[in-house]
Amino acid sequence: MQTLIVPLIADLPRLLNTSAANASWAITATLLAGAVATPVVGRLGDLYGKRRLLLISALLLAAGSVVCAPADSLTPMVIGRALQGVGMGVIPLGISIMRDVLPPQRLGSAMALMSSSLGVGGALGLPASALVAQHADWHVLFWAAAVLGVLVAVAVFLVVPESPAGATGRFDVVGAIGLSAGLVLLLLPVSKGGDWGWTSGTTLGMFAASAVVLLLWGWWELRTASPLVDLRTSSRRQVLLTNLASVVVGFAMYAMSLITPQLLQLPEATGYGLGQSMVAAGLWMAPGGLVMMAVSPLAARLSAGRGPKISLFTGAVVIACGYVLALGLSGSPWGILFYSAVISAGIGFAYAAMPALIMTAVPRSETAAANGLNSLMRAIGTSTSSAVIGVVLANMTMKLGPVVLPSEEGFRTGFVIGGGVAVLAALIVLLIPGRRAAATAGTASEIGSPRIEEPLPGSRAS
């Protein structure tokens, strides 16, 4: 769903009979809906059944695709893309169900593959959607997505058992409204700031409003008996630093996704573009998804043997090395394939480790909400990356005839930023408590917190 519309971006204004600025709402709607829905759906899953919410998410994804499929104007496209965004909660819900129903010896590798699928789906979806968009009516993309959504829902209904664990209390409606409003006020100017102007009154006003709303939301969450997000649990050092690392890793991942397709498709007359077609560019990037899938079992074994902190640190270091390679290998498709595979391997290690770090620090009754919050942190990272890299490429340009294009120096600056952010992620990971410290903290929190219903995995009490 994230890459489904990417091959259509340049043609969306013509296809939807609207302006380029308005057409971008087809992308922004999915981002905002996914960011808002993921933690909310996670909490609903903890309270009312994760399998039930998994089914609802898959059906909403299919429904959104059905709304988009016949669309020839902006309004139904935006509505449908927002419904697709609501379906993004399937990843944290799926990881949480795995903790409840799988035997311990299978849990690590299963979670690693599920978490890595965030990158795998995007990498494999890009060439598939490009192929359909180039050789068939673009509406076919959404009809196919609708069929896939229904198939996923049927498979979940037939195969996935209901999770036996569940949280107590009521759903925090006020907290859900407050978080939704704060996230929209934060992510909307991040996504549209380039169009509105980063110093415009609208952009700065929304950033200021988001700060106020999120502070009030935090005040409410700390005082309500059944919070949407348990901020006391989320402020534990292991959870807090893992979420912060998720923001930074999400930034580093998306920087490659923004830069590489442009390098592949820019005309050779620029001196650094490779002149590939849309389909060819997608195919050159597709192996990255296969690499993520291949390294996820390795990451699970490393997490089992040395701890998920080591896997996350390894992933951040590998991503940084990939960006260093990119500075020297971006002049050919094979070079791009190699460095993007290295970065993808690092992302696979990092994404595989994050849910393990989160779930060893939160009680079983809060796993879906905690994983939803972690997925939200990744989304904030990708949104910030889109804004920052977009500003860099928009301001470092060259002219090819009458056309203004990002310059080679702009792309190299993007690589440096991506590599620097990956190094920052590695430094953050070093601050995450090791196994023994986390176990001690987990045992102490069990004694003091009534919300924790069982010893944390890996703790001395366990």
C-alpha positions as CSV (number, residue, x, y, z in Angstrom):
1,M,0.0,0.0,0.0
2,Q,2.9,2.4,0.7
3,T,4.5,2.0,-2.7
4,L,1.3,1.2,-4.7
5,I,0.9,4.8,-5.9
6,V,4.5,5.8,-6.3
7,P,4.7,5.0,-10.1
8,L,1.7,7.3,-10.6
9,I,2.9,10.3,-8.7
10,A,4.0,12.3,-11.8
11,D,0.7,11.5,-13.6
12,L,-1.8,12.0,-10.7
13,P,-2.7,15.6,-11.5
14,R,-3.7,14.6,-15.0
15,L,-5.4,11.4,-13.9
16,L,-7.4,13.1,-11.1
17,N,-8.1,16.4,-13.0
18,T,-6.5,18.4,-10.2
19,S,-3.3,20.4,-9.4
20,A,0.0,18.8,-8.3
21,A,-0.4,20.3,-4.8
22,N,-3.8,18.8,-4.4
23,A,-2.8,15.4,-5.9
24,S,-0.2,15.0,-3.2
25,W,-3.1,14.5,-0.7
26,A,-3.5,11.0,-2.1
27,I,-0.1,10.3,-0.5
28,T,-0.5,12.5,2.6
29,A,-3.9,10.9,3.5
30,T,-2.4,7.4,3.8
31,L,0.5,8.7,5.9
32,L,-1.8,10.6,8.3
33,A,-4.4,7.9,8.6
34,G,-1.7,5.2,9.2
35,A,0.0,7.3,11.8
36,V,-3.2,8.0,13.7
37,A,-4.7,4.5,13.4
38,T,-1.7,2.4,14.3
39,P,-1.5,3.2,18.1
40,V,-5.3,3.4,18.3
41,V,-5.9,0.0,16.6
42,G,-3.2,-1.5,18.8
43,R,-5.0,-0.4,22.0
44,L,-8.3,-1.6,20.6
45,G,-6.7,-5.0,19.9
46,D,-5.4,-5.3,23.4
47,L,-8.9,-4.5,24.8
48,Y,-11.2,-6.3,22.4
49,G,-9.2,-9.0,20.6
50,K,-6.2,-8.6,18.3
51,R,-7.5,-11.1,15.7
52,R,-10.8,-9.2,15.5
53,L,-8.9,-5.9,14.8
54,L,-6.6,-7.6,12.4
55,L,-9.6,-8.7,10.4
56,I,-11.1,-5.2,10.5
57,S,-7.9,-3.7,9.4
58,A,-7.6,-6.0,6.4
59,L,-11.2,-5.4,5.4
60,L,-10.7,-1.6,5.7
61,L,-7.7,-1.9,3.4
62,A,-9.8,-3.8,0.9
63,A,-12.6,-1.3,1.2
64,G,-10.2,1.6,0.6
65,S,-8.9,-0.1,-2.5
66,V,-12.5,-0.5,-3.8
67,V,-13.2,3.2,-3.3
68,C,-10.0,4.1,-5.2
69,A,-10.4,1.7,-8.0
70,P,-13.1,3.5,-10.1
71,A,-12.0,7.0,-9.0
72,D,-11.3,9.7,-11.6
73,S,-11.3,12.6,-9.2
74,L,-9.5,13.7,-6.0
75,T,-12.1,13.2,-3.3
76,P,-12.8,9.5,-3.6
77,M,-9.1,8.9,-4.1
78,V,-8.2,10.7,-0.8
79,I,-11.0,8.9,1.1
80,G,-9.9,5.5,-0.3
81,R,-6.2,6.1,0.5
82,A,-7.1,7.2,4.0
83,L,-9.0,3.9,4.5
84,Q,-5.9,2.0,3.2
85,G,-3.8,3.9,5.8
86,V,-6.1,2.7,8.6
87,G,-5.2,-0.9,7.5
88,M,-1.5,-0.3,8.3
89,G,-2.1,-1.5,11.9
90,V,-1.8,-5.1,10.7
91,I,2.0,-5.2,11.4
92,P,1.9,-4.4,15.1
93,L,-1.2,-6.5,15.6
94,G,0.4,-9.4,13.9
95,I,3.6,-9.2,16.0
96,S,1.5,-9.0,19.2
97,I,-0.5,-12.1,18.3
98,M,2.7,-14.0,17.6
99,R,3.8,-13.3,21.2
100,D,0.6,-14.8,22.5
101,V,0.2,-17.9,20.4
102,L,3.6,-19.1,19.1
103,P,6.0,-21.3,21.1
104,P,9.1,-19.5,22.3
105,Q,11.5,-21.3,19.9
106,R,9.6,-19.9,16.9
107,L,8.8,-16.5,18.2
108,G,12.1,-14.7,17.4
109,S,12.3,-15.6,13.7
110,A,8.6,-15.1,13.2
111,M,8.6,-11.6,14.7
112,A,11.8,-10.7,12.7
113,L,10.2,-11.7,9.4
114,M,6.9,-9.9,10.2
115,S,8.7,-6.7,11.2
116,S,11.0,-6.9,8.1
117,S,7.9,-7.3,5.9
118,L,7.4,-3.5,6.3
119,G,10.4,-3.1,4.0
120,V,9.9,-6.3,1.9
121,G,6.4,-5.3,0.8
122,G,7.5,-1.9,-0.2
123,A,10.5,-3.1,-2.2
124,L,8.6,-5.8,-4.0
125,G,5.4,-3.7,-4.5
126,L,7.3,-0.9,-6.4
127,P,8.2,-2.9,-9.5
128,A,4.9,-4.8,-9.5
129,S,2.9,-1.6,-9.4
130,A,5.2,0.1,-12.0
131,L,4.7,-2.8,-14.4
132,V,0.9,-2.6,-14.1
133,A,0.9,1.2,-14.3
134,Q,3.0,1.1,-17.5
135,H,1.2,-1.6,-19.3
136,A,-2.4,-1.6,-18.1
137,D,-5.1,0.8,-16.9
138,W,-3.9,2.3,-13.5
139,H,-7.2,1.4,-11.9
140,V,-6.1,-2.3,-12.0
141,L,-3.7,-1.5,-9.2
142,F,-6.5,-0.8,-6.8
143,W,-8.7,-3.7,-7.9
144,A,-5.7,-6.0,-7.3
145,A,-5.1,-4.5,-3.9
146,A,-8.8,-5.0,-3.0
147,V,-8.6,-8.7,-3.9
148,L,-5.4,-9.1,-1.9
149,G,-7.0,-7.4,1.1
150,V,-10.0,-9.8,1.0
151,L,-7.6,-12.8,0.6
152,V,-5.7,-11.7,3.7
153,A,-8.9,-11.3,5.7
154,V,-10.0,-14.8,4.7
155,A,-6.7,-16.3,5.5
156,V,-6.6,-14.6,9.0
157,F,-10.2,-15.8,9.6
158,L,-9.3,-19.4,8.7
159,V,-5.8,-19.7,10.1
160,V,-5.0,-17.2,12.9
161,P,-6.2,-18.1,16.4
162,E,-7.6,-15.4,18.7
163,S,-5.0,-14.2,21.2
164,P,-5.8,-15.4,24.7
165,A,-4.4,-12.4,26.5
166,G,-6.2,-9.1,26.8
167,A,-6.1,-5.8,28.7
168,T,-8.7,-4.6,31.1
169,G,-10.4,-1.2,31.4
170,R,-12.1,1.0,28.9
171,F,-11.0,2.5,25.7
172,D,-9.6,6.0,26.2
173,V,-11.7,8.1,23.7
174,V,-10.3,11.4,24.9
175,G,-6.8,10.1,24.6
176,A,-7.5,8.8,21.1
177,I,-8.9,12.2,20.0
178,G,-6.0,14.1,21.5
179,L,-3.3,11.8,20.0
180,S,-5.0,11.9,16.6
181,A,-5.2,15.7,16.7
182,G,-1.6,16.1,17.8
183,L,-0.3,13.8,15.2
184,V,-2.2,15.4,12.4
185,L,-1.0,18.9,13.5
186,L,2.6,17.5,13.5
187,L,2.7,15.4,10.4
188,L,0.6,17.6,8.1
189,P,3.1,20.5,8.1
190,V,6.0,18.0,7.9
191,S,4.4,16.6,4.7
192,K,3.1,19.8,3.2
193,G,5.7,22.3,4.5
194,G,7.5,22.3,1.1
195,D,4.3,23.5,-0.6
196,W,3.2,25.9,2.1
197,G,6.7,27.3,2.9
198,W,8.6,26.2,6.0
199,T,8.4,29.7,7.6
200,S,4.8,30.4,6.7
201,G,2.2,31.1,9.3
202,T,0.3,27.9,8.6
203,T,3.3,25.7,9.0
204,L,4.7,27.3,12.1
205,G,1.2,27.6,13.6
206,M,0.4,23.9,13.2
207,F,3.8,22.9,14.7
208,A,3.1,25.1,17.7
209,A,-0.5,23.8,18.0
210,S,0.8,20.2,17.8
211,A,3.2,20.9,20.7
212,V,0.4,22.2,22.9
213,V,-2.1,19.4,22.0
214,L,0.5,16.7,22.6
215,L,1.5,18.2,26.0
216,L,-2.2,18.3,27.0
217,W,-2.6,14.7,25.7
218,G,0.4,13.6,27.8
219,W,-1.1,15.3,30.9
220,W,-4.4,13.4,30.4
221,E,-2.7,10.0,29.7
222,L,-0.8,10.2,33.0
223,R,-4.0,10.8,35.0
224,T,-6.6,8.5,33.4
225,A,-7.0,5.0,34.7
226,S,-7.0,3.3,31.3
227,P,-4.7,5.3,29.0
228,L,-4.5,4.8,25.3
229,V,-0.7,4.8,25.7
230,D,0.8,3.9,29.1
231,L,3.4,6.7,29.2
232,R,5.0,5.3,32.4
233,T,5.7,2.1,30.5
234,S,6.8,4.0,27.4
235,S,9.2,6.2,29.4
236,R,11.2,3.2,30.6
237,R,14.7,3.6,29.2
238,Q,14.6,0.5,27.0
239,V,11.2,1.4,25.4
240,L,12.0,5.1,25.1
241,L,15.4,4.7,23.5
242,T,14.1,1.9,21.2
243,N,11.3,4.2,20.0
244,L,13.8,7.0,19.5
245,A,16.1,4.7,17.5
246,S,13.1,3.7,15.4
247,V,12.5,7.3,14.4
248,V,16.1,7.6,13.3
249,V,16.3,4.3,11.5
250,G,13.0,5.1,9.7
251,F,14.6,8.3,8.5
252,A,17.7,6.5,7.2
253,M,15.6,3.9,5.4
254,Y,13.4,6.4,3.6
255,A,16.3,8.5,2.5
256,M,17.4,5.7,0.3
257,S,13.9,5.2,-1.0
258,L,13.7,8.8,-2.1
259,I,17.2,9.2,-3.7
260,T,17.7,5.9,-5.5
261,P,14.7,5.8,-7.8
262,Q,15.5,9.4,-9.0
263,L,19.2,8.5,-9.7
264,L,18.0,5.5,-11.7
265,Q,15.4,7.4,-13.8
266,L,17.1,10.8,-14.4
267,P,18.3,11.1,-18.0
268,E,21.9,10.2,-18.8
269,A,22.5,13.7,-20.2
270,T,22.8,14.9,-16.6
271,G,26.1,13.1,-16.3
272,Y,24.9,11.1,-13.2
273,G,21.4,9.9,-14.1
274,L,21.1,6.3,-15.4
275,G,18.2,6.7,-17.8
276,Q,16.2,3.7,-16.6
277,S,12.5,3.2,-17.2
278,M,10.0,3.2,-14.3
279,V,9.8,-0.6,-14.4
280,A,13.5,-1.1,-14.7
281,A,14.1,1.2,-11.7
282,G,11.7,-0.8,-9.6
283,L,13.4,-4.1,-10.7
284,W,16.9,-2.8,-9.7
285,M,15.5,-1.9,-6.3
286,A,13.5,-5.1,-5.7
287,P,16.4,-7.3,-4.5
288,G,16.6,-5.0,-1.5
289,G,13.3,-6.6,-0.3
290,L,14.6,-10.1,-0.8
291,V,17.7,-9.2,1.2
292,M,15.6,-8.0,4.1
293,M,13.7,-11.3,4.0
294,A,16.9,-13.3,3.9
295,V,18.6,-11.5,6.8
296,S,15.6,-11.6,9.2
297,P,16.3,-15.2,10.4
298,L,20.0,-14.2,10.9
299,A,18.9,-11.2,12.9
300,A,16.6,-13.5,15.0
301,R,19.5,-15.8,15.7
302,L,21.8,-12.9,16.7
303,S,19.0,-11.5,19.0
304,A,18.6,-15.0,20.6
305,G,22.3,-15.4,21.1
306,R,23.5,-11.9,21.9
307,G,20.3,-9.9,22.6
308,P,18.1,-7.7,20.3
309,K,20.2,-4.6,21.3
310,I,23.2,-6.1,19.4
311,S,21.0,-6.8,16.3
312,L,19.7,-3.2,16.3
313,F,23.2,-1.9,16.7
314,T,24.5,-4.1,13.9
315,G,21.7,-2.9,11.6
316,A,22.4,0.7,12.2
317,V,26.2,0.2,11.5
318,V,25.4,-1.7,8.3
319,I,23.1,1.0,7.1
320,A,25.8,3.6,7.7
321,C,28.3,1.5,5.8
322,G,25.8,1.2,2.9
323,Y,25.6,5.0,2.6
324,V,29.4,5.3,2.6
325,L,29.4,2.7,-0.3
326,A,26.7,4.8,-2.0
327,L,29.0,7.8,-2.4
328,G,31.2,5.7,-4.7
329,L,28.8,3.3,-6.3
330,S,25.9,5.4,-7.5
331,G,27.3,5.7,-11.1
332,S,25.9,2.4,-12.4
333,P,22.8,0.2,-11.9
334,W,24.9,-2.6,-10.5
335,G,26.5,-0.3,-8.0
336,I,23.1,1.0,-6.9
337,L,21.9,-2.6,-6.5
338,F,24.9,-3.4,-4.3
339,Y,24.7,-0.4,-1.9
340,S,20.9,-0.6,-1.7
341,A,21.2,-4.3,-0.8
342,V,23.7,-3.4,2.0
343,I,21.4,-0.7,3.4
344,S,18.4,-3.1,3.1
345,A,20.3,-5.7,5.1
346,G,20.9,-3.2,7.8
347,I,17.2,-2.3,7.8
348,G,16.3,-5.9,8.0
349,F,18.5,-6.4,11.1
350,A,17.2,-3.2,12.7
351,Y,13.5,-3.8,12.1
352,A,13.8,-7.4,13.3
353,A,15.2,-6.3,16.6
354,M,12.8,-3.5,17.5
355,P,9.7,-5.5,18.4
356,A,11.8,-7.9,20.5
357,L,13.2,-4.9,22.5
358,I,9.8,-3.5,23.0
359,M,8.1,-6.7,24.1
360,T,10.7,-7.6,26.6
361,A,10.0,-4.3,28.4
362,V,6.1,-4.2,28.3
363,P,3.5,-6.5,29.9
364,R,1.7,-8.9,27.6
365,S,-1.6,-7.0,27.9
366,E,0.0,-3.9,26.3
367,T,2.0,-5.5,23.4
368,A,-0.3,-4.4,20.6
369,A,-0.4,-0.8,21.8
370,A,3.3,-0.7,22.4
371,N,4.1,-2.1,19.0
372,G,1.6,0.3,17.5
373,L,3.5,3.2,19.1
374,N,6.8,1.8,17.8
375,S,5.4,1.6,14.3
376,L,4.2,5.2,14.7
377,M,7.8,6.2,15.6
378,R,9.0,4.7,12.3
379,A,6.3,6.6,10.4
380,I,7.4,9.8,12.0
381,G,11.0,9.0,10.9
382,T,10.0,8.4,7.3
383,S,7.9,11.6,7.2
384,T,10.7,13.7,8.6
385,S,13.1,12.1,6.1
386,S,10.8,12.9,3.2
387,A,10.7,16.6,4.4
388,V,14.5,16.9,5.0
389,I,15.7,15.1,1.8
390,G,13.0,16.9,-0.2
391,V,14.3,20.3,1.0
392,V,17.9,19.3,0.1
393,L,17.1,18.1,-3.4
394,A,14.8,21.1,-4.0
395,N,17.6,23.6,-3.1
396,M,20.6,21.8,-4.7
397,T,19.6,21.8,-8.4
398,M,21.0,22.0,-11.9
399,K,19.3,22.9,-15.2
400,L,19.0,20.5,-18.1
401,G,17.6,22.7,-20.9
402,P,14.4,24.3,-19.5
403,V,14.1,21.6,-16.7
404,V,15.4,22.1,-13.2
405,L,16.6,18.8,-11.7
406,P,18.3,17.8,-8.4
407,S,22.0,18.0,-8.7
408,E,24.6,15.3,-8.2
409,E,25.8,17.2,-5.1
410,G,22.3,17.2,-3.8
411,F,22.1,13.4,-4.0
412,R,25.5,13.1,-2.4
413,T,24.4,15.4,0.4
414,G,21.4,13.1,0.9
415,F,23.7,10.1,1.2
416,V,25.8,11.9,3.8
417,I,22.7,12.8,5.8
418,G,21.4,9.2,5.6
419,G,24.7,7.8,6.8
420,G,25.0,10.4,9.6
421,V,21.6,9.6,10.8
422,A,22.4,5.9,10.8
423,V,25.5,6.6,13.0
424,L,23.2,8.6,15.3
425,A,21.0,5.5,15.6
426,A,23.9,3.4,16.5
427,L,24.9,5.8,19.3
428,I,21.3,5.8,20.6
429,V,21.3,2.0,20.7
430,L,24.5,2.0,22.8
431,L,22.4,3.7,25.5
432,I,19.8,1.0,25.6
433,P,20.1,-1.2,28.8
434,G,21.8,-4.5,28.3
435,R,20.1,-7.8,29.1
436,R,21.0,-7.8,32.8
437,A,20.0,-4.2,33.4
438,A,16.7,-4.6,31.5
439,A,15.9,-7.8,33.5
440,T,16.5,-5.9,36.8
441,A,14.3,-3.0,35.7
442,G,11.6,-5.4,34.5
443,T,11.5,-7.2,37.8
444,A,11.3,-4.0,39.8
445,S,8.5,-2.7,37.6
446,E,6.5,-5.8,38.2
447,I,6.5,-5.2,41.9
448,G,5.4,-1.6,41.6
449,S,3.0,-1.5,38.7
450,P,-0.5,-3.1,38.9
451,R,-0.8,-3.1,35.1
452,I,1.8,-5.8,34.7
453,E,0.1,-9.2,34.9
454,E,3.1,-11.5,34.6
455,P,6.9,-11.5,34.8
456,L,8.6,-10.0,31.7
457,P,10.3,-12.4,29.4
458,G,14.0,-12.6,30.3
459,S,13.6,-11.1,33.8
460,R,15.0,-12.8,36.9
461,A,11.4,-13.3,38.2
462,S,10.6,-15.1,35.0
